[in-house]
């Protein structure tokens, strides 16, 4: 209900619906699996690739830790109106309640309308009792930290951090493979199809929330042409930003992990042996762990994701 048209107008996604909120670029979520787009393996799922190629696809350290489960879910998100105020459970809580991974994630803002905002964390420290009281009063927005955003802003959203994407924001999201969200507040919106308000998860959220207040919720980083610079490194994923200018030889032999590139600006051509593939703004490519020596060429900003 909150999606817009930017996935089509900014990122050239093809769809006929009036509004779409998310493009799941790389997914191993059951019933929503990504398929290989072209080449000899066209049509195969991530599970097919893991089954057939194992550590050559994932990397040995990744396979040793996750077995046949693919650990990341990669998205582009377009919020025409605000998303619900929400929180995600930790690995331990998600395992206990849902037999699932938790949902640590990060955001890279690709475009933001004038005065667009994101919500991350609390403005000041509150107790569980105070939190429960303001939720019951419908005053949760007053307690949360909201800030205006612009293209290039980065936010780390660990499990437990209350958050929401505001209206007018287009972003890239890197997260653990999980579709578990506890909805805290949804602006009393009514679903156009069902005529009902969406379910809230008030009780589940109370124990999932981290009530810590941070001095800043924005991630500071630097860029340097043709250098992969750190954005957000966590135990769950490592995301760098690569500002590509011209031609760059890449060698990932020491990563022992698949590498995902999300093109957030410009165009980049990946060259390996006799094959070249051009990645445009809004496109994503997954490179298996065994393909660790290749060339990137073009003018682009790329998010480089691995484990």
Secondary structure, 3 states (H helix, E strand, C coil): CCCECHHHHCCCCCCCCCCECEEEEECCCCCCCCECCCCCCCCCEHHHHHHHHCHHHHCHHHHHHHCCCCCEEEEEEEECCCCCEEECCCHHHHHHHHCCCCCCEEEEEEEECCCCEEEEEECCCCCHHHHHHHHHCCCHHHHEEEEECCCCCEEEECCCCCEEECCCEEEEEEEECCCCCEEEECCCCECCCCCCECCCCHHHHHHHCCCCCCCCCECCCCCECCEEEEEEECCCCEEEEEEEEEEEEEECCCCCCCEEEEEEEEEEEEEECCEEEEEECCCEEEECCCCCEEEEEEEEEEEEEEC
